[in-house]
Amino acid sequence: MPGATIGLLGGGQLGRMLAHAGNRLGYRFVTLDPTPDSPCGQTAAQIIASYDDRDAARELAERSDVITYEFENVDADVAAMLEAESYVPQGSKLLYTTQHRLREKRAVEAAGATVAPYAEIVSLNSLQDAVAHLGLPAVLKTATGGYDGKGQWVLREATDLELAWNEASQAGTELVLEQFIKFDKEISVIAARSPSGEVRTFVPAENIHVNNILHLSIVPARVPLGVLAEAERLAVSIAETLGAVGLIAVEMFLTADGQLFVNELAPRPHNSGHYTMEACRTSQFEQHIRAICNLPLGDPSLLTPVVMVNVLGEHMEPLLAWMSKKDDAAEQLGVTPKVHLYGKAEAKHKRKMGHVNVLAPNVDAALEWVSQSPIWRV
């Protein structure tokens, strides 16, 4: 119940926003992260240590009533230890599954969803055989670790195979080849499930990436209502089949013929769900706190159309300049931009520094404001 202390494995911006939401409900927070003055550490008590430091993890357990993780690349063995010694409602099994693309794909298929045709790759010969079967273009990916386009090689010609294999095999992890899906749109659905089995989903977002980093999330997604319903159904099935507790984000590709392919899972709050902070009756962050604490889940209904746009390091200077002036374009378009900054000390190129939720009468007005704004022209 509120008044308890929630321990967070990870001290990034997701932990920061979880702490903000949980503080409003009356919860205290302590975070384990190796970075002094981390985004979450600015709003919670902080244990500064590496994620595989078992002594630090035990200290986190001693100071917490319930433990959650804010990103999936935490040490699964440490999560398993904490599960044995403390209360980790998400468990380590889901973390173990989603940390590995092959395990994740098999779990998604077991839930009745479709993934892109794929093959496990163990040698250059097996890569050549898989390409002969799956065709080109295809994407070679590390089975663990990759995000924001890292650990991925797009293969378009037969001559790409050897170079990609030579680079990928240096990663020291298993590899998987995926058939390249020609998709019209990418959408994501965030589902929340409590230990008692209650499941709620947020309205699917349409996502647009630039240089493999999420740029825009458009809500509601500009797809047929039947597609939205099917996407939510698949997310519920995956959450229930995997026994998820807390949030699970399900990223999907939508093809021209209306077929949905599940691309990735994330068992935590997700960048494409930041729109929920102002645009929904309950935010994804409050919903995650409610789920892991086994409180009744909140109403996730959408209150207003919205576009979430990421703020990267190169956008900070124009963003701050924009914030210091009156925004006539917002008034003319009838939109309300809401700025969220993460408290990171250094604005590095391509580093996520914050986001803006553009509340609007319709998504076209929000997109027009983004296109007119000087912030994202760099």
NUFILO-386784 format. One line per field, with one value per residue (C-alpha): residue in one letter; x, y, z; residue number from 1. Coordinates in pm, 1 decimal, decimal comma. Each point is the difference from the previous one (the first is absolute). Last residue first. Example, Ala and Ser with C-alpha at 12.3 -4.5 7.8 and 13.67 -1.06 7.14 Angstrom:
! residues 2
aa (S:A) .
px (1367,0:-137,0) .
py (-106,0:-344,0) .
pz (714,0:66,0) .
i (2:1) .
***
This chain:
! residues 378
aa (V:R:W:I:P:S:Q:S:V:W:E:L:A:A:D:V:N:P:A:L:V:N:V:H:G:M:K:R:K:H:K:A:E:A:K:G:Y:L:H:V:K:P:T:V:G:L:Q:E:A:A:D:D:K:K:S:M:W:A:L:L:P:E:M:H:E:G:L:V:N:V:M:V:V:P:T:L:L:S:P:D:G:L:P:L:N:C:I:A:R:I:H:Q:E:F:Q:S:T:R:C:A:E:M:T:Y:H:G:S:N:H:P:R:P:A:L:E:N:V:F:L:Q:G:D:A:T:L:F:M:E:V:A:I:L:G:V:A:G:L:T:E:A:I:S:V:A:L:R:E:A:E:A:L:V:G:L:P:V:R:A:P:V:I:S:L:H:L:I:N:N:V:H:I:N:E:A:P:V:F:T:R:V:E:G:S:P:S:R:A:A:I:V:S:I:E:K:D:F:K:I:F:Q:E:L:V:L:E:T:G:A:Q:S:A:E:N:W:A:L:E:L:D:T:A:E:R:L:V:W:Q:G:K:G:D:Y:G:G:T:A:T:K:L:V:A:P:L:G:L:H:A:V:A:D:Q:L:S:N:L:S:V:I:E:A:Y:P:A:V:T:A:G:A:A:E:V:A:R:K:E:R:L:R:H:Q:T:T:Y:L:L:K:S:G:Q:P:V:Y:S:E:A:E:L:M:A:A:V:D:A:D:V:N:E:F:E:Y:T:I:V:D:S:R:E:A:L:E:R:A:A:D:R:D:D:Y:S:A:I:I:Q:A:A:T:Q:G:C:P:S:D:P:T:P:D:L:T:V:F:R:Y:G:L:R:N:G:A:H:A:L:M:R:G:L:Q:G:G:G:L:L:G:I:T:A:G:P:M) .
px (1864,8:-357,8:-150,1:-30,4:-90,9:-369,4:-203,2:16,9:-79,1:-297,3:-129,0:27,2:-211,1:-263,2:-11,9:-36,9:-332,3:-129,4:353,3:223,6:367,2:199,0:362,6:289,3:323,7:377,1:27,7:358,7:36,5:279,8:86,1:-168,8:190,6:-140,1:-315,9:-296,2:-267,3:-192,5:-377,3:-167,5:-376,0:-103,1:-362,4:-162,2:-269,8:179,3:9,8:90,0:280,7:133,5:10,8:239,9:114,2:374,1:242,0:-109,1:99,4:359,9:11,2:-122,5:243,2:294,5:-129,7:-69,6:353,3:-14,6:-323,2:-357,3:-254,7:-340,6:-328,2:-306,7:-337,8:-372,6:-186,2:-138,3:114,3:-131,4:250,0:-235,9:215,2:94,6:-119,2:300,8:228,7:314,8:167,3:-314,3:-74,2:360,1:-11,0:-330,7:141,0:284,5:-219,2:-209,3:-361,9:-282,3:201,3:145,1:219,9:245,9:-139,5:208,6:307,4:-117,9:219,2:308,9:-100,2:-73,4:121,7:-1,5:111,3:-106,4:111,8:-109,7:-350,0:-130,7:-347,7:-167,8:-217,7:82,2:236,0:198,5:-20,8:317,7:-36,1:161,6:-149,5:66,9:-43,2:-93,1:-30,1:-23,2:39,6:-113,7:146,8:-331,0:-201,1:213,9:30,2:-375,8:-72,9:244,1:-154,2:-348,8:122,0:149,8:-319,3:-214,1:225,5:0,8:-379,3:-16,8:195,1:342,4:111,5:118,6:-192,0:243,5:311,7:337,4:280,4:382,4:91,7:366,1:104,3:140,3:-345,5:-287,8:-375,4:-237,8:-377,6:-129,1:-257,3:-250,8:106,0:-80,7:-143,1:49,0:-112,3:168,5:33,4:374,4:-88,9:26,5:66,7:4,3:183,0:-72,6:238,3:-38,4:232,0:-155,0:-5,7:225,2:228,9:126,8:368,4:45,3:177,1:343,2:95,4:335,8:142,6:234,6:368,1:-46,5:295,7:-226,3:-202,0:290,0:131,6:-354,6:-100,6:307,4:-62,6:-368,4:-0,4:120,3:-325,9:-179,7:-247,2:106,9:-90,7:232,3:-120,7:180,6:-98,6:-316,8:-143,4:63,0:223,8:99,2:-81,5:-77,0:220,7:-180,5:33,2:-274,7:-125,0:-39,2:30,4:-131,3:-121,5:128,4:316,0:60,3:-19,2:250,2:245,5:-34,3:46,8:318,9:126,2:-50,2:-239,6:-313,6:-344,4:-269,9:-294,4:-337,1:-145,1:-213,6:-365,3:-202,8:-164,8:154,6:238,9:125,7:86,2:187,3:199,8:89,8:112,1:222,4:166,4:31,9:159,6:-49,2:-377,9:-0,1:236,7:-187,6:-327,5:150,9:155,7:-317,7:-225,2:-124,9:351,7:-44,6:327,1:256,1:-87,2:-114,9:305,8:223,8:-192,2:35,1:373,1:19,5:-199,2:251,5:-180,3:-49,5:-378,9:-45,7:-183,2:11,4:-232,5:47,3:-257,5:36,5:340,9:296,3:117,6:-46,2:205,9:271,0:-7,8:46,1:296,1:158,7:-75,6:173,4:-114,6:-187,7:303,1:-12,8:-128,8:-294,1:-232,6:-293,4:-252,5:-72,9:347,7:105,2:-257,9:180,6:337,9:190,5:283,1:-23,8:39,2:-372,3:-205,7:-305,0:-196,1:-359,2:-275,2:-368,4:-278,9:-207,4:153,0:343,5:-81,8:-53,4:319,7:192,4:-116,7:102,3:351,6:22,9:-84,0:255,0:288,1:88,5:-16,6:-117,2:-266,7:-104,5:-348,4:-43,8:-338,0:-209,2:-268,3:-111,6) .
py (2053,3:71,1:-170,9:301,9:267,1:-96,8:8,7:-379,2:-73,8:240,7:-163,1:-342,2:119,6:149,3:-322,0:-204,5:160,2:254,0:3,5:-95,0:9,5:-210,5:113,5:-229,0:-0,4:-35,2:-309,6:-9,6:35,8:260,6:43,1:250,0:-44,6:15,6:-202,7:141,3:-186,7:281,1:-17,8:277,1:21,3:153,6:119,6:17,1:227,9:52,6:379,5:-10,9:-251,2:206,6:316,4:-158,0:273,9:-17,6:-148,3:-358,6:29,6:90,3:-295,5:-231,7:144,8:-77,5:-341,6:-144,2:-129,6:-205,2:-170,5:109,7:-264,8:87,6:-122,8:78,9:21,6:-41,3:65,0:-182,1:-353,7:-262,6:-185,4:-27,0:-103,5:-350,4:-117,7:-15,3:-302,9:196,5:-100,4:96,3:332,6:113,4:-101,5:182,6:316,2:-9,7:-82,0:304,1:-23,2:214,5:25,6:289,3:164,2:-272,5:-251,3:146,8:-153,4:-340,2:-13,7:34,6:-311,9:-88,9:-352,1:-355,7:99,7:-224,5:8,7:-46,4:-147,6:-31,6:133,2:-64,6:271,5:-60,3:299,5:-137,4:105,1:-52,8:-46,3:112,2:-148,2:191,8:-195,5:178,1:-143,1:-373,5:-218,3:-361,9:-67,3:-133,0:278,3:290,3:-156,0:-55,2:355,8:144,2:-210,3:125,3:361,1:-38,7:-167,2:288,5:261,9:-192,9:-14,3:373,8:64,3:170,1:354,8:-75,0:190,4:122,8:83,2:-91,4:196,5:-16,4:-349,5:-64,5:-225,9:297,2:161,8:-212,3:51,6:-172,8:-37,4:-43,7:-253,3:117,9:-131,5:-349,2:-140,1:-343,9:-127,4:-331,5:32,6:61,4:309,3:32,6:314,0:10,7:247,8:-22,2:98,1:85,9:-0,8:94,4:-108,2:-300,2:-185,8:-263,3:-87,4:-368,7:-31,4:-150,3:-78,1:14,9:-139,6:222,5:90,4:320,4:-89,6:-235,5:300,0:176,2:-301,7:-118,5:339,9:10,6:-354,7:55,2:337,0:-143,3:-191,3:333,7:178,3:-108,8:243,9:-37,5:42,4:14,0:362,2:122,1:175,4:-313,9:-308,8:-198,3:-360,3:-215,2:216,0:85,7:-79,4:167,2:-127,0:136,3:-259,8:-356,0:-215,0:-338,8:103,1:260,5:-273,3:-219,1:290,4:83,2:-369,6:-3,4:319,8:-168,1:-29,3:177,9:-82,2:47,3:236,2:50,3:327,8:-57,2:-102,6:-7,1:-303,5:38,5:-289,4:200,9:288,4:-237,1:-145,7:350,2:104,0:-303,9:76,2:372,6:-40,7:253,9:-41,8:-356,6:43,7:315,9:-193,2:-272,5:242,0:90,1:293,9:-16,8:38,0:-52,2:-80,4:-277,7:-245,1:268,1:205,7:-289,2:-39,8:374,1:-29,6:-290,2:200,3:286,6:314,1:33,2:16,2:360,6:156,0:-296,7:-68,6:-78,4:-8,7:75,4:159,0:93,2:-357,6:-94,8:299,2:-97,4:-350,9:146,1:201,5:-316,5:-179,7:255,9:-107,5:326,3:211,3:218,8:335,2:-62,4:298,2:145,6:132,0:310,4:99,6:-366,3:-65,9:223,2:-123,9:220,7:-253,0:-268,1:-366,9:-50,3:-151,3:212,8:67,5:120,3:104,2:-46,4:247,5:-19,1:324,5:-142,4:-299,6:214,9:201,7:-316,9:-172,6:309,1:-11,2:-375,7:45,1:281,5:-215,5:-140,7:-374,7:-277,8:189,7:-71,8:104,3:109,2:-32,7:298,8:-87,5:-363,9) .
pz (-3684,2:-102,6:305,9:231,9:-255,7:20,4:-319,5:-58,1:365,1:-6,5:-319,4:161,9:293,9:-230,9:-203,3:320,4:84,5:256,0:141,1:290,8:-105,9:246,3:-8,5:85,1:195,0:-26,5:-217,2:-127,7:-378,4:42,2:367,3:230,5:325,7:352,8:-52,1:192,1:-196,7:-166,0:-58,5:-204,1:-57,9:-334,6:-11,5:-343,8:-139,1:-332,4:29,0:369,3:-56,3:-290,4:215,5:249,2:239,4:60,0:254,8:-63,1:-367,3:92,3:239,1:-274,9:-254,9:232,5:104,4:-345,0:-67,1:318,8:-96,8:74,3:-96,2:-143,4:147,5:-210,4:168,5:-57,0:323,9:304,0:-85,7:241,2:221,2:302,2:294,0:110,8:341,4:233,9:-24,5:92,2:-329,0:-193,1:169,5:-45,6:-367,2:-48,7:157,7:-251,0:-300,5:82,8:117,2:-142,9:-319,1:-205,1:262,5:99,6:-250,0:-283,2:165,7:-121,1:-311,6:221,4:192,0:361,7:74,1:-138,0:-354,5:-286,1:-362,1:-361,9:13,1:-356,4:-80,4:-334,9:-155,0:-368,5:-10,6:293,1:365,2:206,7:375,3:327,3:318,0:321,5:323,6:318,8:349,0:50,3:-307,8:12,5:-344,3:-132,1:165,7:-122,9:-346,5:-30,0:118,9:-254,2:-277,3:84,8:4,5:-347,0:-123,6:125,4:-158,4:-328,1:-0,9:62,3:-319,9:34,4:76,8:353,6:266,9:100,7:-202,1:151,4:-162,7:-14,0:120,1:-77,3:-291,2:-197,2:10,3:128,8:-36,0:238,9:-18,0:354,5:116,0:266,0:340,8:116,5:324,7:158,4:343,4:82,8:379,9:-40,6:-207,9:-377,2:-203,8:-378,5:-218,9:-370,9:-275,1:-365,4:-300,7:-330,6:-362,4:45,0:-236,7:242,3:-32,8:81,9:330,0:62,7:359,3:174,1:322,1:193,8:-1,9:-198,6:-224,1:-198,0:-113,4:-173,4:-192,0:-73,7:-137,6:-226,3:-121,0:-71,5:-175,2:-333,7:-31,8:-20,0:227,3:348,8:277,2:300,1:358,1:337,0:59,0:-172,8:306,1:208,1:-17,6:309,7:-74,7:-303,8:-219,3:-320,0:-371,2:-201,5:-334,6:-351,8:-134,8:8,7:287,4:-125,6:-187,7:270,3:263,6:-188,2:-35,2:370,2:90,4:-207,9:164,8:336,6:294,3:-127,1:139,5:-263,7:-43,4:-166,6:133,8:308,1:22,2:321,6:160,0:345,5:-72,3:-299,8:232,4:233,0:-289,3:-117,6:348,2:47,1:-332,7:70,2:345,4:280,7:-33,6:129,5:296,0:103,7:-16,6:218,9:250,1:187,8:-76,8:360,5:142,2:376,5:178,5:49,8:-277,1:-244,5:91,2:-101,3:-326,8:-72,2:69,5:-245,0:-256,7:9,9:-111,9:-373,6:26,4:108,3:293,9:235,6:293,0:369,0:282,0:371,7:-47,0:223,5:64,4:-365,8:-118,4:248,2:-145,4:-346,9:124,3:136,8:-326,3:-219,5:-348,6:-63,9:86,4:308,6:122,9:235,2:-38,2:193,8:-248,5:-211,2:-120,5:7,2:-272,8:-249,0:128,9:242,7:28,7:-272,0:100,5:68,3:281,6:80,2:318,1:-7,9:242,1:-79,9:79,5:-319,8:-127,1:80,6:-222,2:-309,0:52,0:86,2:-316,1:-197,7:144,0:-48,6:-366,2:-22,8:116,0:341,3:-43,8:231,5:191,2:358,3:109,1:361,5:172,5:102,4:-252,9:36,6) .
i (378:377:376:375:374:373:372:371:370:369:368:367:366:365:364:363:362:361:360:359:358:357:356:355:354:353:352:351:350:349:348:347:346:345:344:343:342:341:340:339:338:337:336:335:334:333:332:331:330:329:328:327:326:325:324:323:322:321:320:319:318:317:316:315:314:313:312:311:310:309:308:307:306:305:304:303:302:301:300:299:298:297:296:295:294:293:292:291:290:289:288:287:286:285:284:283:282:281:280:279:278:277:276:275:274:273:272:271:270:269:268:267:266:265:264:263:262:261:260:259:258:257:256:255:254:253:252:251:250:249:248:247:246:245:244:243:242:241:240:239:238:237:236:235:234:233:232:231:230:229:228:227:226:225:224:223:222:221:220:219:218:217:216:215:214:213:212:211:210:209:208:207:206:205:204:203:202:201:200:199:198:197:196:195:194:193:192:191:190:189:188:187:186:185:184:183:182:181:180:179:178:177:176:175:174:173:172:171:170:169:168:167:166:165:164:163:162:161:160:159:158:157:156:155:154:153:152:151:150:149:148:147:146:145:144:143:142:141:140:139:138:137:136:135:134:133:132:131:130:129:128:127:126:125:124:123:122:121:120:119:118:117:116:115:114:113:112:111:110:109:108:107:106:105:104:103:102:101:100:99:98:97:96:95:94:93:92:91:90:89:88:87:86:85:84:83:82:81:80:79:78:77:76:75:74:73:72:71:70:69:68:67:66:65:64:63:62:61:60:59:58:57:56:55:54:53:52:51:50:49:48:47:46:45:44:43:42:41:40:39:38:37:36:35:34:33:32:31:30:29:28:27:26:25:24:23:22:21:20:19:18:17:16:15:14:13:12:11:10:9:8:7:6:5:4:3:2:1) .
***
